[in-house]
Amino acid sequence: MNQYYLTEWRALTKATDVTLHLYTVPLQDPSSRHAQGGKLIFQLNKLNNFQPIVFFDQYIASFEEIKQWGNETFLQYEARPINLSRNVERTLLERLLKKQLERLGHPQYMMNRGKFRSKQAHPKSTSGLLVYPALDLNVNVSETDEIVFGFDLTHQFEYRENLLQQLKREPKSVATGMRVIDSTHPKSYEYEFVEVAPYRASEVSPILKCSIIDYFAKKDPKRVIAPDALVVHVKDRNNQILPYLPEQLKQSCSFETIPAKQLGAVNRIIKLSPDARMSKLMPEALDLIGRLPMLQFERKDVRAARLGYTIKTLQSPRLRFGKGRTASYAKGGLNQGGVFETGEATVSFFVDPKLRDRQKLQQVLDFIKKLQNTSERFGVTLNVSTKPKGLSQTLSTDLLQAEDVMFQLKNVPKHFEGVVVVIAEEASLSHSYQAIKREFGGKHDVVTQCVELHDRVLNSEDTLYNILLGIYVKAGLQPWILGEPLHSDCFVGLDVSHENGKHASGIIQIIGKDGAMIKQKSLSTSEAGEKISAETMREIVYDTLHAFEEQYGHTPAHITFHRDGFGREDLALIDSLLSPRGIRFDYVEILKNVNRRMAIHEKEWKTSQGLSYTKERMGYLLSTNPHVRVGMAKPLKVVQQTNVLPFEDVLSDVYRLSFMHVHSLLKTRLPITTHYADLSSTFHNRGLINSNTQHEEALPFV
């Protein structure tokens, strides 16, 4: 018999059964309460034998009385259970339980950037990287008195060489602003690199008021430091400058920062099959969490049904293509009926000037012919523009690998029209991709489709189809629609992109019950943080209504907003804009990183596409089921903040919209509302989309 599991463990003990020692402390400066709280906790930990103590705002909590205060004071002390209606007290209990686990996990585990890394687990090494397995645990204390632990098996990455070795190997690779970690400290503190100090280890540091050698003579007398050893300056999160020996530091590394050429080797280590992942995760996490002496657990309370979830497998939709054909998969549908929206598309070809020898040019011409013939079969005529004819002969041979490629491209986009297909070799595209997108798209509002000239690309039917799909959506053509209508008239995807201190809203609107997109817009408004401002939200609502009315001649009866991440927006504002027009709406959070895994256990662990666990107006969904060599499917968490449509319909629409990934044969894990909104806002932040683009009925960011 199949058993359905969720990596979520609910305690039998209620939150109000746990006594906390709560202290209210004075705040000298409310604007720096986080820094003040951190310093106070540091002092109290040293004075009280490092008993678990946490803070939030001006409140401090522990499971035991804090007896030693030194020179510190408190305003109020209480020993009692938490007040469930107070978010601050629920947060204190959550933090304290995790802090207690840190202590109980010692010495088997070390805390590294918030994760539990086993000291017994040996890292795997590849391409200069060390890969460590780690447990990611989070605690949630609910207003309904429940204590729930979520957990997943993750991986952490560390460069093999330290900063001193990196400085000797390639000094230019160590730049101001680069993130570095103290790899010698158990908590791996992260800093921002500032500079190589203008003094050496034997000279007096103006920051320490002594030399680095003298400093370590007191702290670590056995350490031998050369008098002429380099010293570097780093900056902590409070902007305090600290001197360090560079051999203590390493460049910070995360999956997102790993170079593309190393990803294949890394993925072979971290992409675990469902059985491999769950067989390691379940016993290890339950053993660690079960050590908490103040909580009782039932071993079976990791089963979805025991946790109160309704288990259901959603049906995959049929997709509608050309000639009235429907299919379950994009490739089969294209082969049977071609694209849903047929017609013509103007394309220009920008061929890397480096590809001038006869053999390379013949490869390019053969590929273009194959594109045209296949597209004709799909029902779209590719009209090749002659506007750029002769341009290649005027360009530098090494244009796409030049240091000043951005400058050399300045006058190039004006020679093209339609969708520009850029054909170049891997080295050229790796060097110039961002410059091409910024100059063509960001500056001149010309959409581009980049193609790598390589046998694995030219001889792959799937790649050929994906290139054509990219051309179609950038030309404003709809490759397919849903075979059956969705439950809402209109869907709006919302996202706020964060990059290098910039915040920007992105929006993609899926108009109509068939899942087809008729307008996308990347808003130029910069947001202060996670929350979309009232002004921006008002613009989104009005743009949505106008686009829908332009297409259908009437207002929608119901709109569903899909928010990438936690929604902090003012729902009353949306209601005030829509209610007078007789329009109802639902607001739905789509959370993609939820520290949970869903799995079925029979003889071994496995996953199943479409599997859902739901409870009231929230649920977890497996929208994909990759091959075991690709890894284990990650669930989405879907939370309905409103209650107009039944949650079952809301979840079904989220799942079906994940099949509308119309620029690729592969379906996406996310509904395209938030997936395309995320791409849109990211392209906008990087200057790869023109702020006044005329391509609002296309997808220039794919």
N, C-alpha and C positions, 0 to 999 in steps of 0.2 A: 504493500500500500504506500502511495506517495505521501510524503510529509512536506508541507510548505513552511519554509523558514524565512525569517527576517533577522538580520544582525542587529537586533534590538532586544534588550533584556530589561524587563520591568521588575522592580523590587516588590516583594510582598509588604515590606515596611512602608508605611505612609510617611510623607514628608513631615507631617505634624507630629509624628512619633519620635522625631529626632530633636534633641535639645542642642541649641547653639548658645555659645557665650558671645553676646553681641555688645559691641562698644561703639559709642558715638565719640568721635575725636574732633578737635577744633581744626579748621582749615584756615591757614594764613592767607592764601590766595586761591579762590575758587577756580580761577582760570588754569591753574597748574595743579589741580587736585590729583591727577594721575601720578605726576612726578613726586608730589609730597607723600602720597599713599605708598608708593614704591620704597621711598627712603625709610618711612616709618616701619613698614613690614620688615625691611632688611635689619633694622636695629632690634626690633622685637624678636625676630628669629634668633639672632645671636644671643640675646639675653635669656631666651627660654628654651634652650637646648634644641632649637630648630623644630619645634612643634609646628604642625600645619596651621598657618594663619593666612587669611586672605582679606582683601579690602575691596570696597566699591564705594566711590564717592567719599563721604566722610564716615563710613561705617566699616568696622573691623569685626571679623568673626573667627571663632575657633571651636573645636569640639571640646576643648578643655579650657579652664580658666587661665587667663594670661596673667601670671603672678608678678613677673618682673617687668617694670616699665622704665627703669632708669630715670632719665630726665624728661621722659615723655609723660603726657597726661591724657585723661579721657574725661568727657563731659557726662557720660551716662553709661551704666552697665546693667545688662539684663541677661538672665539665663532662662531661656524659654524656647519653645518651637517657633518656627517662622510664621509670619502672617501671610497666608497664601495670596491675598489680594495685593500685596506689595511686591512689585517686580524686583526692587532692589534686594529684598530678603530672599526671594527665590534664586536670584543670581548669586548671592553670597553662598547659599547652600550648594549650588551647582559647582562653583569654584572650589569650595572647601572639600567636596567629595573627590574632585579630581586631584587636588593637592594632597589629600590623604592617600590616594592611589600612588602618587609619586613616591611617597615615603614607604608605603608597603611594598612597592615594586623594587626598592633598593635592597641588595646590590645587583639583582638580576637584570634590572632595566636602568637605563639612563634617559633623562628627558632631553630631547633634542628638538628644538623649535616646536615645542608643544606636542611632540609625538614620543611614544614609548619605544626606545630602541634597545633591543636585547643585546647585552654585552657578550653573550655566548654565540650570537650569530656572526659568522665571519662574512665580511663584505665580498661581493663578487666584483672582479675588476675587468674593465673593458675600455680601450681607447683613452687611457689616462684618467678614467673615472672610477670611483669606488661607489658601489651600489649597496645600500643597507636596507633590509626589511625593517618595518616599524609598525607598531599598532597605533591607530588613530582612534582615540576615544573621546566622546563628548557626553555630557550629562544634561538632561532636561528635567526640570522640576515644574510640573504643571499647576495651574490654578485648581485642578480637580484632585490635588494631593498625591499625584503619582510621581515616582522617581524612575526615569527611564534612561538607560545607557545605550548609546548607539556606537557601533564599532566597525572598523574596516582594516584591512591589511594594506599598507601603502609602502612606498619606497622613498628613501632619501638619498641624495646624491652629493658627492664630495669629490673635488679634484684631488688627484694624487699629489701633485706638486704644491708646495707652499708658496707664499708670496715672495719670499727671497729667491727661490728657484725661478719663479716666473719673471721677476725683475732682471735676473741674470740672463735668462733665455730670450726674453722679448720685452725690453723696458717699455716700449710704446703700448703694450697690451694692458699696462697698469695705469689707469687714468683717474683723474679726480671725479668723484661721484660714483665710482664703482663700488658695488656692495661686497663686503668681505666678512668672514666669520672668524671668531677665535676658536680654532679647531682643537685647542688644548684644554678648553673649559668644558665641563660636562654639559652645560646648557647651550654651548655654541652661540654665544652672543653675536649679534650681527651689527656691523657698523658701516659707515660710509667712508671710503678712502679719501684722504685729503691731499697728502703729499709725502714725499721722502723728506724727512726732517733735515734741517741745515746743520745738524750736529751728529756726532757718533756716540756710541754707547758709553765711552769713557768721559764724555763731556757733560757738563751740567745741563739738564733739561729745564728750561724756564717754566715748564708746567709742573714738573715734579719737585723742583728746587733742589734736585740732586741728580747724579748721573744714573743711567739705566743700570749700570753695574752695581752701584751702591744700593739702588732700590731692590734688586734681586738678591743682594747679599743678606738682606734682612728677611725677604720673603721666601727665597729658595737658595740657601747657602751652597748647596751642592752644584748649582748650575754654573757652568763655565761659559763666560761671554768674552769674546775677543774685544780688545779696546777699540778697534776700528770698525766694529760691527755696525751695519746700517740700522737706523731708527726711522720709523714711519709715524705719521700722525693720522688718526682716524677720528670720526665724529660719531657720537652716540645719538640716540633718538631725542635727547634733550639738548642737542647741538653743543655738547661739551667735547672739547678736543682732548684726546688721550694719546700718549706716546706708546708705541708697541715695537717689539722686535718683529720684523717681517716673517721670520720663520714660525711665529705663533699663529699667523693668519693664513687663510686661503680665500681665493675668490669664491664668493657665494655661488651656489649652483642649484638650480631647480630644473624640473623637466622642461619647462618653457624656454630656458636659456641654453639647453644642450644644442650644439651645432647640428644642423640637418644631417651631415654626413656620418654622425655618430648615433643617430636615433635608431637605426636598424639594429645595431649591436645591443643597445640599451633595451629596446623593446623585447628582444629575445630573452632577456633576463626578467623583466617586470611583468610581461603579459602572461599571467598564469591562467590555466584552465579553471573552470568552476570547481572541479574536484580538488585540484592542487591548492587553490586559494582557500576554499572553505575547510578543507581537512586540516590546514594549519591555523586558520583564523579562529574557528569556533572553540577548540579546547584552550588555546592560549588566552583568548580574551575572557572567556568565562572563568578561567582559573584566576586571572588577575583581578577582575571585578569582584569575584566571590570572596576575596580576602577582606573586604570591608567589614569590620566587626559590628558596626552599628546598623547594618542592613541584612535582611534575610531574603533569599531568592528561592524560586522553584525552578528546577533545571528545565522543565518543559516550557517555561515562559519565554522561549525564543521562537515558538511556533506561531505563525501568523494568526491562526484561529484562536489560540489561547490569549493572544494579545488583543483580541477583539476586532480583528480585521475580517472583512468579507472577501473571499477569494474568488476571482473570476478571470477567465481568459477572453480578451477582446478579439473580435473578428477583424482580420485585415480587410481593407477596402478593395474594391475593383477600381481600376483606373481607366478612364476613357481616352482613346486616341483618335486618329483620323479614320475616315470611312466607317464610323460608328462602331469600331472594334473596342472591346474592353479586355483587360488583362490584369493579372495580379502583379506582374513585374514590368518595369519600364522597358527592358530590352526586348522582351517578347512582344509587347504592345507596339513598339516602334517597327519591329520587323513585320508585324501583321498589318498595321494600318497607317504607319507613318505618324507624323505629329498631328495634334488636334487642330492647331491653327496653322493652316498652310498659307503660302504666298511667296513673297520675294524678300531677300535681305541683301543690302549692299555691303560688300566687304572689300577691304584693301589689304594688301600683303606687304608687311615691312620685314624684309629678309636681312639678317645680319650681314653687313658689308664684307665680313670676313669670309663668307661662304661664296667665293667667286670662282673656284675651280669647277670644271665641267661636271665632274662626278657629283659634287655637292648640289650644284644647281639643278641637275637632272633629278636628284632625290626630292628637292623642293617642288619641282614642277609635277613630278609623279604624285606627290602627296596632295598638292592642290587639286589635281584632276580627280583623285580618289575622294576628296572632300566634296567636290561638286557633284560627282556621280551619286554618292551615297545620299547627299542632301536632296537631290532630285527624286530619289526613290522615297524619301521621307515626305515629299510634298512641298519642299522649299527650294526655290531657284536662287542660287548664290550669284548675284551680279557683281563680277569683279571689276572694281574701279581702275581706270587707266590714269587717274590723276597723279599718282606717285611715280609714273614711268620715267626712268632715267635718273631718279633721285639717288639711287644707290651708288652710281658712279661718281657723285659729287661728295660722298661721305668718306671719312677716314676709315681705313680697313679695320682698325682696332677700336672703333667708336664705342661698342658696347662693353669693352674692357678697359676703357680709358679712365684715368683718375678723375678727369673733369667731364665725365659722361653727362652729368646734369646740365652743364653749360653747352656742350655740343648738341644736346637734344632740343635746345630752346626753339630753333626755327624749323624743326622737323615735323611736328604734328599738323601744321597748316597744309602740308602736302597730301593729307589723307582724308578720306571720308568713310562714313559707315562704320562698321565694326572693323577695327584694325587687328589683323592676325599677325603677331610678331613671331617670326621663326628664327631661332638661334640655337647654338649649342649650349650645353649645360653651364660651362664656365661663364659665358657671356650673360646668360639669364641670371645666374647667381649674383653676378656683380652689378647688373643694371636694372633688375626687376623693379626695385623701389623708385629709381629715377624715371623709368618708363611710365609707371603708374602715376607718379607725381606730375610729370610734364604733360603727358597726354591727357590723363583724367583730371587731376587736380587743377592744372593751369588752363587747359584748352577744352575741357569737357568732351574729349574724344575717348570712346570706350575701346579697350584692348583685350585681346585674348592671346596669352603667351603660350607658345608651343616649343617644346624642346626637340631639336633635331637629333633623334637617336633611334636605333633599330627597334628598341623595346617600345617606343612610342609609335613609330611609323608602321609597325607590323602588328599592332594590337587593335582588334576590332572594338573592344570596349573603350580604349582611349580615343579612337576615332569618333565614336558616338558621343563621348563626353565633350570633345572639342566642339562638335556640332551643336550640342545642347547649350554649351556656353555661348556660342555665336547667336543662337536663336533667342535666348533670354536677354542678351544684350541688345538685340535688335527689336525687342518688345514682342516677340512671338511666344505663345503659350504651348509648350510641347504636349502636355496632357492635363486633364482635370479629373476630379473625383467622379466616379460612376454614380454615386448616391449622394444626395444633399446632406450638408451638415445641419446642426440644430440651431445655429445662429445665422442671421442674415449677413453679418459682417464681423471680421476679426481684425484686431489691431495689435501688432506686436510692439512692445516698448522695451528699450534698454538704455542704460547710461553707461557709456564706455569710460574707462579710467586708464590713462597712459601718460607717464611722465608728468604727473601733476595736473593733467588736463581732464576735464569732465565734459562729455557731450552726449546729448540725447540722440538716439537713433530710432527710426520708426519704419516699419514695413506694414502695409495694410493689405490684408487679404480680403478682397471684396467679393461677396456673393457666396451662396451655399455650395458652389462647386469647387471652392478652394483656389480659384484663379486670382492672380494679383493684377490689379489695374493701376495701382499707384504706389510708389515708395518715395519716402522723403527723408533725407538726412538733415535734421534740424541744425542750424548754426548756433543755436542758443547754448552757451556753456552753463553747466549746472554746478552748484556749489558743492554737491556731494552726491550721495546715493539717491536722494529724492528729486523727482522731476518737479520743477517749480509750477506754481499755479498758472503763470503766464504761458509756459510751454504746454501744459496740459490743455489749456483753453484752445491753443492753436491746433493741437492734435485733434481734439474733438471736432472743431470747425472744419479742418481739412478732411477729416473722415466723412462727415456729413456731405460736404460739397462733392467729394469724389464719388460717393455712392449715388447721389442724386443725378450727377452728370451721366453716370453709366445706366441707371435704371429708371430715372424720371420720377422717383419717389423716395421718401425717407425710409430707412430700415426700421423694422419693428423692434429689433433686438441687436445689440452690439456686445461682443465679448472682447475684453481687453486681456491680452496675455502679457504679463510682466516678467521679464528675465530677472530672477532673484526676488528678494523681499520687496513687497510693495509698501512704500511709506507715503504714497500720494493721498491727497484729500478726496475721498470718495464722495463726500457731500458736495464738493465742487462739481464733479462729473454729473452727479444727480441733478444739480441745479441747472446745468446746461441742457440735459437731455429730457428731464421730466416735462417741462413746458411744451416740448414737441411730441409728447406721447411715446417716447422711446425708452425702453427698459434696457438694462445692461447688467453684465456680470464682470467681475474683476478677479482674475485668476493668476496666482503666482506659479511660475515654472522654475523649480529649483533643481539645478543640474549636478551640484556637488553636495550630497546629503549624508555622506559617511554611513551609508547603509548598503547592504547587499541582499538581494532576494534570490532564493535558491530552492530547488526541489530535491529531496533526498529519497532515493529508492535504493539501488545497490551502490550508487555513487552520487555525487553532487552534480546537478545540471541546472540549466536555465531554460526558459521558454518564452519566445517573443509573444507579446500581448498579455502576459501575466500581470494581474493587478491585485493589490491589496488595498481595500478602501475602508474608511471609518468616518461616518458623518460627511463633512465637506472637505475631506483630504484623502489623498491616496498615493501609493507608490506604483510606478508603472515600468515594466521592462518593454521598451519600444524596439529593441534589437535583440538578436541572438547570434553573436559572431561565432565564427569557427574557433575551436579550442586553441588553435595556434595564435589567434588574434587576441585572446584573453577572455575575460568574463564580462558580460553585459553589466553596465552600471544603471541603476534605476533613476528615474526622475521622481521628484516629489511634486505633486500638484495640489495646491491649496486654493479653494474657492472662498474669496472674502465676502461674497454676496450670496444671495440664495434665491435667484430668479429661476434659472434652469436647474433641473435635477442634476446632482453631481455626476451621476452615471453618464448623462449626455455630455457634460463638460469634459470628462475624462476621455470619452469616445472621440470627441472632436480633436482633442490634443493628439491622440494616437493617430487618427487619420491624416491630420495635417503633417505628420512626420513622413508621410509618403509623397508629399508635394515638393520634394527636393529636386525641382525641375531642371537644374543645371547639371545633374549627374545621374548616372544609372543607380548609384547607391542611395538608399534611403538614409535619412539622418536620424540621430537619437532624439533630437529636439523637434517640436513642431516648427514649421518654417517661419511662423510669426516671430518667435524670439530668436531663432537661428539667423534669419536674414537681418533682423534688427541689430543683432550683435555685430554681424559683419559690416553693416551699414555705418554704425556709430564708430567702429574701429577704423574703417577707411576714412571717415570724416576726421577723426582725431589726428590721423597721420598725413592729412592733406592729400589723399589719393582720390577724393571725390570733389568736384567743383561745387562750391556752396550754392551756386545758382544753376545747377545742372538742368538741362532740358530733357534728360532721360528719366523722367519720373514714372514712365510706364515700362521701364526695363530694369535689369539687375546689373548695374555697372560694377558692383563690388564682389562678384563671384569669380 
